[in-house]
Amino acid sequence: MIAGFSITSLLLILLAGIGAGFVGYAVGASSLVSYPALLAFGIPPVLANASNTVGVVGTGIGGVMGARKELKGQAVRSITYVVIGAFGGVAGAFLLLKLDPSVFEFAAPVLILLSSLIIAINPRGRMQAKQAAADATAQLKHIEATEATEATEATKRATTPTAPHRPPEQLVQPMSQDSWWVWLGVAAVAIYSGYFGAGAGTLALAVLDAAKIGPFHKINALKTLIGTGANISASVVFIIQGAVDWPAAIMLCIGCFIGGYIAPSITRKIPANIMRAAAVIAGIILTIDLGLKTY
């Protein structure tokens, strides 16, 4: 036994973390797997949620490290989002710890159902499809423009080697052009991340896409910064307040890192609709189960 957990239990939490990291990469809802897994081992809801927040930090850090290319040239916005995420995470963490535990127990089924519905609506998939169409249109225009100038540049190309032309990279709009509601939306997502967090990444994507901040791959990287900042700061609060079950949190964190690492090569072979449907069904079942125990 280690701090009340058997070796078997810790290995099962590790496996749950791997599943959470995988689901987090695939559909953006790690907590749909990790949070109920901690509940299943008898950890009280508030303590389980706090430990879960610490556990999923590894997923966010790995995502930010993997998105360095997408975040290049966005230093100011990146720092701003991390700071907003950090303050929101602290606010969410204090809401979780200071409100009566029954409030969270009552809200958890509703929040899980909300995250399941967000996945079902699939704003991430819609954004990817829209981005693919925009990229195809830009590529077509570039090809047409290149073909139109080939006749007049034939002599120059014959005597001077030239690099292949590429369409200009789509940029993120300046922060000065952001609408006022964008910052409220980002702050709300950060607070939600610190309080519970399931589906927060998808919510952040929806906010940034609605504001037309930039192309999908760039706002996908930016939303990771919001969640990472929130989870880290919330974790600090939970640790200071002694609200973390360390054996569970550590095993969950290791599992999340492994799951997030292996997910890309596996998800390429699985239709996205199947993964999304599985996550939605699991969320609905969990909502019903928690609801029957709570209400």
FIMAR-888664 format. One record per residue: residue in one letter; x, y, z of N, C-alpha, C in turn. Coordinates in pm, whole numbers, padded with zeros to 5 digits. Atoms other than C-alpha are relative to their C-alpha. Layout:
! FIMAR-888664
(A, (X, Y, Z), (X, Y, Z), (X, Y, Z))
...
! end
This chain:
! FIMAR-888664
(M, (00084, -00120, 00000), (00000, 00000, 00000), (00088, 00126, 00000))
(I, (-00070, -00128, 00005), (00118, 00352, -00083), (-00103, 00110, 00026))
(A, (00093, -00108, -00037), (-00068, 00633, 00098), (-00145, -00042, -00020))
(G, (00137, 00048, 00009), (-00381, 00420, 00105), (-00038, -00064, -00131))
(F, (00026, 00059, 00131), (-00354, 00296, -00255), (00081, -00128, -00017))
(S, (-00075, 00120, 00035), (-00260, -00053, -00362), (00075, 00024, -00130))
(I, (-00075, -00012, 00125), (-00011, -00098, -00645), (-00094, -00015, -00119))
(T, (00096, 00021, 00108), (-00296, -00225, -00860), (-00082, 00126, -00026))
(S, (00079, -00122, 00014), (-00501, 00088, -00792), (00080, 00110, -00068))
(L, (-00084, -00103, 00060), (-00211, 00316, -00882), (00023, -00028, -00148))
(L, (-00017, 00035, 00142), (-00154, 00126, -01207), (-00127, 00029, -00079))
(L, (00127, -00030, 00067), (-00523, 00161, -01291), (-00017, 00151, -00020))
(I, (00006, -00145, 00015), (-00502, 00537, -01229), (00094, 00044, -00112))
(L, (-00093, -00028, 00110), (-00199, 00543, -01459), (-00067, -00027, -00134))
(L, (00069, 00034, 00124), (-00404, 00369, -01727), (-00111, 00102, -00031))
(A, (00103, -00103, 00020), (-00687, 00618, -01673), (00063, 00129, -00051))
(G, (-00070, -00118, 00048), (-00434, 00897, -01721), (00038, -00012, -00146))
(I, (-00033, 00022, 00141), (-00321, 00743, -02049), (-00125, 00023, -00086))
(G, (00125, -00021, 00072), (-00684, 00732, -02160), (-00039, 00146, -00003))
(A, (00034, -00142, -00006), (-00737, 01091, -02046), (00087, 00081, -00095))
(G, (-00088, -00071, 00092), (-00432, 01214, -02236), (-00037, -00025, -00144))
(F, (00041, 00036, 00136), (-00549, 01028, -02545), (-00128, 00076, -00039))
(V, (00127, -00069, 00028), (-00904, 01169, -02524), (00020, 00150, -00007))
(G, (-00027, -00144, 00002), (-00769, 01515, -02446), (00056, 00044, -00134))
(Y, (-00056, -00034, 00131), (-00568, 01512, -02768), (-00105, -00016, -00110))
(A, (00094, 00033, 00107), (-00847, 01357, -02975), (-00120, 00092, -00005))
(V, (00125, -00078, 00000), (-01154, 01551, -02864), (-00001, 00113, 00103))
(G, (-00009, -00115, -00090), (-01035, 01799, -02599), (-00078, -00014, 00129))
(A, (00078, 00017, -00123), (-01199, 01649, -02290), (00065, -00103, 00091))
(S, (-00072, 00094, -00086), (-00943, 01480, -02068), (-00077, -00035, 00126))
(S, (00065, 00020, -00130), (-01149, 01527, -01753), (-00121, -00092, -00007))
(L, (00111, 00095, 00012), (-01432, 01316, -01892), (00047, -00141, 00036))
(V, (-00057, 00131, -00035), (-01197, 01021, -01831), (00064, 00004, 00138))
(S, (-00081, -00002, -00122), (-00969, 01128, -01547), (-00081, 00028, 00126))
(Y, (00077, -00034, -00121), (-01220, 01285, -01306), (-00084, -00117, 00051))
(P, (00077, 00115, -00051), (-01463, 00990, -01289), (00087, -00116, 00044))
(A, (-00090, 00107, -00043), (-01166, 00754, -01262), (00043, 00022, 00145))
(L, (-00039, -00029, -00138), (-01056, 00929, -00943), (-00118, -00021, 00095))
(L, (00119, 00024, -00083), (-01412, 00920, -00810), (-00018, -00150, 00026))
(A, (00020, 00144, -00012), (-01419, 00545, -00874), (00089, -00061, 00108))
(F, (-00089, 00051, -00103), (-01131, 00500, -00629), (-00033, 00059, 00137))
(G, (00048, -00047, -00130), (-01330, 00664, -00352), (00051, 00135, 00042))
(I, (-00048, -00133, -00034), (-01170, 01008, -00365), (-00119, 00096, -00003))
(P, (00114, -00092, -00003), (-01425, 01276, -00261), (00002, 00096, -00119))
(P, (00009, -00080, 00123), (-01550, 01497, -00550), (00094, 00120, -00007))
(V, (-00084, -00120, 00004), (-01371, 01822, -00457), (00148, -00038, -00002))
(L, (-00139, 00046, -00002), (-01044, 01644, -00373), (00036, -00066, -00133))
(A, (-00024, 00064, 00129), (-01075, 01438, -00693), (00019, 00103, -00109))
(N, (-00011, -00103, 00103), (-01126, 01749, -00903), (00131, 00077, 00012))
(A, (-00127, -00070, -00022), (-00828, 01927, -00745), (00117, -00086, -00045))
(S, (-00107, 00092, 00040), (-00606, 01622, -00794), (00002, -00018, -00151))
(N, (00010, 00012, 00144), (-00731, 01591, -01148), (00065, 00119, -00070))
(T, (-00060, -00119, 00059), (-00628, 01949, -01223), (00152, -00009, 00001))
(V, (-00145, 00019, -00007), (-00275, 01875, -01104), (00045, -00105, -00101))
(G, (-00038, 00109, 00089), (-00270, 01555, -01305), (00004, 00038, -00146))
(V, (00007, -00032, 00144), (-00367, 01710, -01639), (00094, 00114, -00040))
(V, (-00097, -00105, 00034), (-00100, 01983, -01617), (00100, -00051, -00104))
(G, (-00098, 00056, 00094), (00138, 01749, -01801), (-00049, 00004, -00143))
(T, (00055, -00005, 00135), (-00095, 01738, -02101), (00017, 00138, -00061))
(G, (-00011, -00136, 00051), (-00098, 02116, -02133), (00143, 00040, -00031))
(I, (-00140, -00035, 00023), (00278, 02156, -02099), (00052, -00067, -00126))
(G, (-00042, 00070, 00121), (00337, 01892, -02363), (-00059, 00063, -00125))
(G, (00063, -00063, 00115), (00088, 02062, -02594), (00066, 00131, -00036))
(V, (-00066, -00128, 00027), (00257, 02400, -02558), (00137, -00024, -00063))
(M, (-00132, 00030, 00056), (00600, 02249, -02625), (-00012, -00047, -00145))
(G, (00019, 00049, 00136), (00465, 02078, -02935), (-00051, 00105, -00095))
(A, (00059, -00104, 00085), (00307, 02401, -03062), (00091, 00121, -00014))
(R, (-00091, -00113, 00008), (00617, 02618, -03063), (-00001, 00066, -00138))
(K, (00003, -00055, 00135), (00599, 02659, -03440), (-00122, 00090, -00019))
(E, (00123, -00078, 00016), (00238, 02779, -03428), (00002, 00128, 00085))
(L, (-00003, -00116, -00089), (00315, 03020, -03142), (00110, 00099, -00034))
(K, (-00111, -00088, 00039), (00619, 03174, -03312), (-00056, 00135, -00047))
(G, (00042, -00134, 00038), (00580, 03550, -03347), (-00122, 00050, 00076))
(Q, (00118, -00039, -00077), (00295, 03564, -03093), (00035, 00017, 00148))
(A, (-00048, -00008, -00138), (00496, 03640, -02780), (-00093, 00080, 00089))
(V, (00083, -00087, -00084), (00277, 03925, -02652), (-00134, -00065, 00028))
(R, (00130, 00064, -00021), (-00052, 03744, -02708), (00015, -00126, 00086))
(S, (-00023, 00122, -00077), (00092, 03421, -02568), (00015, 00030, 00149))
(I, (-00020, -00038, -00140), (00209, 03589, -02248), (-00131, 00049, 00061))
(T, (00127, -00053, -00049), (-00123, 03770, -02216), (-00098, -00112, 00033))
(Y, (00092, 00111, -00023), (-00323, 03449, -02249), (00041, -00085, 00119))
(V, (-00047, 00077, -00116), (-00105, 03267, -01997), (-00034, 00075, 00130))
(V, (00030, -00080, -00120), (-00150, 03554, -01748), (-00150, -00003, 00031))
(I, (00145, 00007, -00022), (-00528, 03563, -01799), (-00038, -00138, 00050))
(G, (00027, 00136, -00045), (-00535, 03186, -01766), (00039, -00021, 00144))
(A, (-00048, 00017, -00138), (-00333, 03203, -01444), (-00094, 00065, 00100))
(F, (00091, -00068, -00092), (-00560, 03460, -01279), (-00136, -00070, 00004))
(G, (00127, 00071, 00004), (-00870, 03277, -01397), (00008, -00133, 00073))
(G, (-00018, 00128, -00069), (-00731, 02949, -01268), (-00005, 00017, 00151))
(V, (00003, -00027, -00144), (-00677, 03099, -00923), (-00143, 00027, 00046))
(A, (00139, -00031, -00035), (-01030, 03238, -00921), (-00086, -00127, 00002))
(G, (00076, 00123, 00006), (-01175, 02904, -01026), (00034, -00095, 00114))
(A, (-00044, 00087, -00109), (-00968, 02717, -00769), (-00060, 00043, 00133))
(F, (00057, -00048, -00126), (-01086, 02940, -00485), (-00151, -00022, 00004))
(L, (00143, 00030, 00003), (-01447, 02899, -00600), (-00024, -00146, 00040))
(L, (00015, 00142, -00031), (-01401, 02523, -00581), (00021, -00027, 00148))
(L, (-00036, 00030, -00139), (-01242, 02531, -00236), (-00086, 00074, 00102))
(K, (00069, -00082, -00099), (-01442, 02807, -00067), (-00152, -00023, 00002))
(L, (00142, 00028, 00001), (-01792, 02717, -00181), (-00027, -00133, 00071))
(D, (00036, 00126, -00065), (-01975, 02442, 00004), (00020, -00115, -00099))
(P, (-00024, 00113, 00091), (-01870, 02104, -00143), (-00125, -00048, -00073))
(S, (00124, 00044, 00063), (-02236, 02029, -00215), (-00029, 00078, -00127))
(V, (00020, -00081, 00121), (-02234, 02311, -00472), (00068, -00066, -00119))
(F, (-00071, 00067, 00109), (-01971, 02135, -00679), (-00063, -00135, -00032))
(E, (00063, 00130, 00024), (-02135, 01797, -00630), (-00129, 00015, -00080))
(F, (00122, -00027, 00073), (-02457, 01948, -00761), (00032, 00044, -00143))
(A, (-00032, -00055, 00132), (-02285, 02126, -01052), (00072, -00098, -00090))
(A, (-00084, 00089, 00080), (-02056, 01843, -01165), (-00076, -00073, -00111))
(P, (00072, 00067, 00109), (-02320, 01641, -01356), (-00039, 00095, -00112))
(V, (00039, -00099, 00101), (-02439, 01958, -01531), (00121, 00038, -00085))
(L, (-00121, -00040, 00073), (-02082, 02056, -01626), (00047, -00112, -00092))
(I, (-00040, 00114, 00084), (-02005, 01707, -01757), (-00094, -00011, -00121))
(L, (00096, 00003, 00111), (-02324, 01711, -01965), (00030, 00113, -00098))
(L, (-00033, -00114, 00086), (-02228, 02056, -02097), (00119, -00032, -00088))
(S, (-00119, 00032, 00079), (-01884, 01934, -02204), (-00032, -00107, -00105))
(S, (00039, 00103, 00096), (-02044, 01630, -02371), (-00074, 00062, -00119))
(L, (00074, -00067, 00107), (-02280, 01854, -02569), (00093, 00083, -00088))
(I, (-00097, -00078, 00078), (-01989, 02075, -02674), (00074, -00092, -00098))
(I, (-00068, 00095, 00087), (-01809, 01771, -02811), (-00094, -00046, -00111))
(A, (00097, 00045, 00100), (-02128, 01658, -02988), (-00020, 00104, -00108))
(I, (00015, -00108, 00097), (-02170, 01998, -03154), (00123, 00010, -00089))
(N, (-00125, 00009, 00074), (-01805, 01967, -03259), (00045, 00129, -00066))
(P, (-00053, -00122, 00061), (-01693, 02327, -03310), (00143, -00017, -00050))
(R, (-00137, 00025, 00045), (-01336, 02196, -03342), (00001, -00052, -00143))
(G, (00007, 00057, 00135), (-01428, 01987, -03648), (-00045, 00101, -00102))
(R, (00049, -00102, 00091), (-01620, 02273, -03804), (00110, 00100, -00032))
(M, (-00109, -00095, 00022), (-01323, 02504, -03756), (00108, -00059, -00091))
(Q, (-00099, 00065, 00085), (-01084, 02252, -03912), (-00047, -00005, -00145))
(A, (00053, 00005, 00136), (-01313, 02210, -04213), (00003, 00138, -00065))
(K, (-00002, -00136, 00052), (-01344, 02585, -04253), (00142, 00043, -00034))
(Q, (-00139, -00036, 00026), (-00968, 02626, -04227), (00052, -00071, -00124))
(A, (-00044, 00075, 00118), (-00908, 02352, -04486), (-00053, 00064, -00128))
(A, (00058, -00067, 00117), (-01145, 02530, -04728), (00073, 00131, -00029))
(A, (-00072, -00126, 00019), (-00968, 02861, -04670), (00139, -00023, -00057))
(D, (-00133, 00032, 00052), (-00627, 02702, -04728), (-00006, -00041, -00146))
(A, (00013, 00043, 00139), (-00748, 02538, -05049), (-00026, 00118, -00092))
(T, (00030, -00118, 00080), (-00887, 02868, -05176), (00125, 00086, -00020))
(A, (-00123, -00079, 00010), (-00563, 03051, -05098), (00100, -00066, -00093))
(Q, (-00092, 00071, 00087), (-00360, 02780, -05271), (-00042, 00013, -00147))
(L, (00050, -00012, 00137), (-00582, 02796, -05581), (00029, 00139, -00057))
(K, (-00027, -00136, 00046), (-00550, 03174, -05604), (00148, 00020, -00028))
(H, (-00144, -00012, 00020), (-00174, 03145, -05568), (00043, -00067, -00130))
(I, (-00033, 00071, 00123), (-00153, 02889, -05849), (-00043, 00080, -00122))
(E, (00050, -00080, 00113), (-00367, 03106, -06077), (00088, 00122, -00024))
(A, (-00085, -00118, 00015), (-00151, 03411, -06006), (00136, -00038, -00057))
(T, (-00129, 00045, 00051), (00166, 03213, -06072), (-00007, -00032, -00148))
(E, (00016, 00035, 00142), (00038, 03076, -06403), (-00016, 00124, -00087))
(A, (00023, -00122, 00077), (-00065, 03426, -06512), (00129, 00075, -00030))
(T, (-00126, -00073, 00019), (00291, 03556, -06478), (00110, -00084, -00066))
(E, (-00104, 00088, 00055), (00475, 03258, -06623), (00049, 00044, -00137))
(A, (-00038, -00037, 00137), (00474, 03385, -06982), (00100, 00115, -00001))
(T, (-00087, -00117, 00000), (00638, 03717, -06898), (00132, -00024, 00074))
(E, (-00121, 00026, -00077), (00896, 03562, -06666), (00079, -00119, -00053))
(A, (-00063, 00120, 00054), (01003, 03275, -06890), (00150, 00017, -00016))
(T, (-00143, -00022, 00023), (01338, 03426, -06983), (00077, 00006, 00131))
(K, (-00066, -00013, -00129), (01424, 03516, -06627), (00013, -00135, 00070))
(R, (-00006, 00131, -00065), (01339, 03168, -06500), (00101, -00091, -00067))
(A, (-00093, 00085, 00074), (01553, 03013, -06770), (00144, 00028, 00039))
(T, (-00138, -00038, -00031), (01863, 03200, -06659), (00028, 00008, 00150))
(T, (-00018, -00016, -00145), (01802, 03236, -06284), (-00083, -00102, 00076))
(P, (00077, 00097, -00079), (01707, 02949, -06051), (-00084, 00071, 00106))
(T, (00088, -00063, -00098), (01413, 03043, -05834), (-00061, -00105, 00092))
(A, (00064, 00089, -00098), (01262, 02891, -05523), (-00149, -00008, -00030))
(P, (00144, 00012, 00025), (00907, 02758, -05547), (-00079, 00102, 00081))
(H, (00084, -00098, -00068), (00641, 03013, -05463), (-00095, -00070, 00095))
(R, (00094, 00054, -00096), (00425, 02953, -05162), (-00097, 00110, 00041))
(P, (00095, -00102, -00043), (00109, 03128, -05051), (00042, 00059, 00133))
(P, (-00042, -00063, -00126), (00167, 03379, -04769), (-00067, -00066, 00119))
(E, (00052, 00061, -00122), (00122, 03245, -04418), (-00110, 00088, 00059))
(Q, (00108, -00073, -00064), (-00203, 03342, -04251), (00043, 00038, 00141))
(L, (-00049, -00052, -00127), (-00134, 03558, -03949), (-00114, 00019, 00099))
(V, (00095, -00032, -00106), (-00305, 03621, -03618), (-00019, 00150, 00001))
(Q, (00026, -00144, 00003), (-00473, 03961, -03603), (00062, 00068, 00121))
(P, (-00057, -00073, -00113), (-00319, 04231, -03381), (-00098, 00002, 00118))
(M, (00085, -00001, -00118), (-00449, 04232, -03025), (-00085, 00125, 00010))
(S, (00075, -00126, -00004), (-00562, 04592, -03070), (-00132, -00010, -00075))
(Q, (00123, 00018, 00077), (-00830, 04465, -03310), (-00098, -00096, 00065))
(D, (00090, 00093, -00068), (-00981, 04217, -03064), (-00121, 00074, 00056))
(S, (00121, -00057, -00060), (-01339, 04287, -02962), (00007, -00013, 00152))
(W, (-00005, 00000, -00146), (-01398, 04361, -02594), (-00047, -00132, 00059))
(W, (00057, 00122, -00056), (-01599, 04044, -02544), (00096, -00119, -00006))
(V, (-00097, 00109, 00009), (-01303, 03827, -02646), (00069, -00021, 00135))
(W, (-00074, 00009, -00126), (-01125, 03908, -02321), (-00089, -00054, 00111))
(L, (00093, 00058, -00097), (-01435, 03833, -02116), (-00015, -00150, -00024))
(G, (00013, 00142, 00032), (-01469, 03502, -02299), (00121, -00080, 00043))
(V, (-00124, 00067, -00039), (-01105, 03409, -02243), (00008, -00012, 00153))
(A, (-00004, 00003, -00146), (-01131, 03502, -01874), (-00100, -00102, 00055))
(A, (00101, 00095, -00046), (-01452, 03299, -01834), (00049, -00144, -00019))
(V, (-00054, 00134, 00025), (-01285, 02994, -01992), (00108, -00033, 00103))
(A, (-00106, 00024, -00098), (-00988, 03036, -01757), (-00057, -00032, 00137))
(I, (00063, 00026, -00130), (-01212, 03050, -01449), (-00062, -00140, 00000))
(Y, (00061, 00133, 00012), (-01401, 02744, -01571), (00108, -00109, 00006))
(S, (-00110, 00098, -00003), (-01068, 02563, -01624), (00046, -00024, 00143))
(G, (-00044, 00016, -00137), (-00967, 02629, -01265), (-00103, -00067, 00087))
(Y, (00108, 00057, -00082), (-01307, 02524, -01130), (-00027, -00145, -00034))
(F, (00026, 00138, 00041), (-01364, 02209, -01335), (00080, -00037, -00123))
(G, (-00090, 00012, 00115), (-01223, 02221, -01687), (-00039, -00093, -00112))
(A, (00035, 00092, 00108), (-01389, 01942, -01887), (-00060, 00077, -00118))
(G, (00048, -00070, 00118), (-01436, 02075, -02241), (00047, 00144, -00011))
(A, (-00045, -00139, 00001), (-01258, 02403, -02160), (00078, 00034, -00127))
(G, (-00077, -00026, 00121), (-01024, 02368, -02458), (-00090, 00026, -00119))
(T, (00094, -00019, 00109), (-01316, 02337, -02697), (-00072, 00133, 00014))
(L, (00062, -00130, -00023), (-01484, 02639, -02538), (00093, 00113, -00041))
(A, (-00097, -00103, 00037), (-01165, 02842, -02580), (00012, 00011, -00152))
(L, (-00005, -00002, 00146), (-01146, 02741, -02946), (-00120, 00072, -00058))
(A, (00121, -00063, 00050), (-01505, 02850, -02999), (00006, 00151, 00015))
(V, (-00011, -00144, -00024), (-01437, 03192, -02846), (00097, 00064, -00099))
(L, (-00103, -00058, 00086), (-01119, 03255, -03045), (-00042, -00005, -00147))
(D, (00045, 00010, 00139), (-01276, 03134, -03369), (-00110, 00101, -00028))
(A, (00108, -00097, 00019), (-01586, 03349, -03323), (00056, 00142, -00014))
(A, (-00063, -00132, 00008), (-01355, 03649, -03279), (00089, 00016, -00122))
(K, (-00084, -00002, 00121), (-01169, 03558, -03602), (00143, 00045, 00033))
(I, (-00135, -00034, -00043), (-00836, 03578, -03419), (00104, -00040, -00104))
(G, (-00098, 00048, 00097), (-00654, 03373, -03682), (-00038, -00138, -00051))
(P, (00027, 00134, 00053), (-00631, 03038, -03864), (-00006, -00105, 00110))
(F, (00027, 00102, -00101), (-00727, 02718, -03684), (00125, -00046, 00074))
(H, (-00117, 00059, -00066), (-00379, 02579, -03618), (00064, 00097, 00098))
(K, (-00059, -00097, -00092), (-00274, 02903, -03451), (-00088, 00022, 00122))
(I, (00086, -00018, -00117), (-00579, 02951, -03229), (-00008, -00129, 00080))
(N, (-00004, 00126, -00073), (-00560, 02582, -03140), (00118, -00001, 00098))
(A, (-00116, -00011, -00089), (-00214, 02651, -02997), (-00026, 00103, 00110))
(L, (00028, -00105, -00098), (-00334, 02969, -02825), (-00093, -00048, 00110))
(K, (00094, 00048, -00102), (-00622, 02792, -02649), (00072, -00089, 00102))
(T, (-00076, 00083, -00092), (-00367, 02552, -02499), (00067, 00085, 00107))
(L, (-00064, -00089, -00096), (-00194, 02847, -02332), (-00097, 00041, 00110))
(I, (00100, -00041, -00100), (-00515, 02955, -02161), (-00020, -00111, 00104))
(G, (00023, 00112, -00090), (-00580, 02610, -02016), (00122, -00034, 00084))
(T, (-00123, 00033, -00073), (-00217, 02553, -01920), (00024, 00100, 00112))
(G, (-00016, -00102, -00103), (-00193, 02884, -01735), (-00098, -00019, 00115))
(A, (00103, 00020, -00102), (-00520, 02813, -01554), (00028, -00124, 00085))
(N, (-00025, 00124, -00075), (-00430, 02457, -01459), (00120, 00011, 00092))
(I, (-00119, -00013, -00084), (-00086, 02549, -01329), (-00030, 00085, 00123))
(S, (00028, -00088, -00114), (-00208, 02838, -01112), (-00101, -00064, 00095))
(A, (00097, 00069, -00085), (-00508, 02638, -00989), (00068, -00110, 00079))
(S, (-00073, 00107, -00069), (-00274, 02352, -00904), (00080, 00055, 00118))
(V, (-00075, -00062, -00109), (-00059, 02586, -00696), (-00092, 00027, 00119))
(V, (00097, -00027, -00108), (-00366, 02694, -00499), (-00039, -00129, 00070))
(F, (00041, 00128, -00059), (-00476, 02334, -00447), (00111, -00060, 00085))
(I, (-00114, 00054, -00074), (-00127, 02233, -00335), (00018, 00075, 00132))
(I, (-00017, -00081, -00122), (-00099, 02523, -00088), (-00109, -00031, 00101))
(Q, (00114, 00027, -00088), (-00442, 02442, 00050), (-00005, -00146, 00045))
(G, (-00004, 00140, -00039), (-00349, 02075, 00087), (-00117, -00081, -00054))
(A, (00118, 00065, 00056), (-00630, 01965, -00144), (00035, -00099, -00110))
(V, (-00045, 00090, 00106), (-00429, 01722, -00357), (00031, -00138, 00057))
(D, (-00035, 00138, -00034), (-00415, 01344, -00330), (00120, -00034, -00087))
(W, (-00122, 00005, 00079), (-00053, 01314, -00438), (00023, -00130, -00076))
(P, (-00023, 00123, 00078), (-00023, 00945, -00532), (-00088, -00005, -00125))
(A, (00092, 00002, 00115), (-00331, 00975, -00755), (00040, 00105, -00102))
(A, (-00034, -00108, 00092), (-00223, 01309, -00903), (00126, -00031, -00080))
(I, (-00126, 00031, 00068), (00130, 01190, -00984), (-00020, -00108, -00106))
(M, (00024, 00107, 00097), (00017, 00869, -01152), (-00085, 00049, -00116))
(L, (00085, -00055, 00105), (-00250, 01058, -01342), (00081, 00089, -00094))
(C, (-00083, -00090, 00081), (00004, 01317, -01462), (00090, -00080, -00094))
(I, (-00086, 00084, 00084), (00242, 01048, -01588), (-00082, -00064, -00111))
(G, (00086, 00062, 00100), (-00044, 00873, -01763), (-00045, 00099, -00107))
(C, (00042, -00102, 00096), (-00167, 01196, -01926), (00110, 00032, -00099))
(F, (-00114, -00028, 00088), (00179, 01262, -02063), (00016, -00112, -00102))
(I, (-00014, 00114, 00091), (00201, 00912, -02210), (-00113, -00001, -00102))
(G, (00115, 00001, 00090), (-00150, 00929, -02353), (00006, 00107, -00106))
(G, (-00012, -00108, 00096), (-00092, 01265, -02515), (00112, -00024, -00100))
(Y, (-00115, 00026, 00088), (00238, 01145, -02659), (-00033, -00103, -00107))
(I, (00028, 00108, 00096), (00104, 00829, -02824), (-00125, 00026, -00084))
(A, (00129, -00021, 00068), (-00231, 00974, -02935), (00010, 00032, -00148))
(P, (00000, -00039, 00142), (-00129, 01134, -03268), (00009, -00118, -00097))
(S, (-00018, 00111, 00094), (-00012, 00811, -03434), (-00120, -00094, 00000))
(I, (00115, 00090, -00009), (-00320, 00619, -03313), (-00125, 00064, -00059))
(T, (00123, -00066, 00045), (-00589, 00877, -03385), (-00007, 00015, -00151))
(R, (00003, -00008, 00147), (-00483, 00894, -03750), (-00075, -00118, -00060))
(K, (00060, 00122, 00054), (-00625, 00542, -03790), (-00146, -00019, 00046))
(I, (00136, 00013, -00052), (-00955, 00600, -03605), (-00084, 00117, -00049))
(P, (00086, -00110, 00044), (-01239, 00803, -03760), (-00035, 00093, 00116))
(A, (00026, -00098, -00106), (-01290, 01123, -03562), (-00142, -00013, 00055))
(N, (00139, 00010, -00045), (-01666, 01068, -03548), (-00017, -00111, 00104))
(I, (00009, 00110, -00096), (-01617, 00738, -03364), (00052, 00043, 00136))
(M, (-00059, -00045, -00127), (-01392, 00894, -03100), (-00092, 00102, 00067))
(R, (00087, -00102, -00056), (-01626, 01189, -03056), (-00128, -00063, 00056))
(A, (00122, 00066, -00047), (-01934, 00965, -03027), (00025, -00076, 00130))
(A, (-00033, 00074, -00123), (-01759, 00748, -02766), (00011, 00094, 00119))
(A, (-00016, -00097, -00108), (-01670, 01056, -02560), (-00136, 00055, 00044))
(V, (00132, -00054, -00032), (-02025, 01192, -02581), (-00082, -00103, 00079))
(I, (00075, 00106, -00069), (-02181, 00859, -02479), (00051, -00018, 00143))
(A, (-00058, 00015, -00133), (-01938, 00825, -02189), (-00041, 00117, 00090))
(G, (00039, -00117, -00079), (-02019, 01179, -02075), (-00145, -00006, 00044))
(I, (00142, 00010, -00034), (-02395, 01118, -02086), (-00023, -00106, 00108))
(I, (00013, 00105, -00100), (-02363, 00793, -01892), (00049, 00048, 00137))
(L, (-00055, -00053, -00125), (-02145, 00964, -01631), (-00093, 00103, 00061))
(T, (00094, -00101, -00050), (-02392, 01253, -01605), (-00117, -00066, 00070))
(I, (00114, 00070, -00060), (-02679, 01013, -01538), (00040, -00066, 00131))
(D, (-00046, 00069, -00121), (-02476, 00816, -01284), (00020, 00097, 00114))
(L, (-00024, -00100, -00106), (-02361, 01123, -01090), (-00129, 00069, 00039))
(G, (00127, -00065, -00029), (-02704, 01281, -01120), (-00087, -00083, 00093))
(L, (00080, 00088, -00084), (-02874, 00979, -00965), (00053, -00003, 00144))
(K, (-00061, 00002, -00133), (-02627, 00990, -00674), (-00015, 00134, 00071))
(T, (-00002, -00134, -00059), (-02656, 01366, -00623), (-00139, 00056, 00027))
(Y, (00130, -00067, -00011), (-03014, 01473, -00682), (-00104, -00085, 00070))
! end
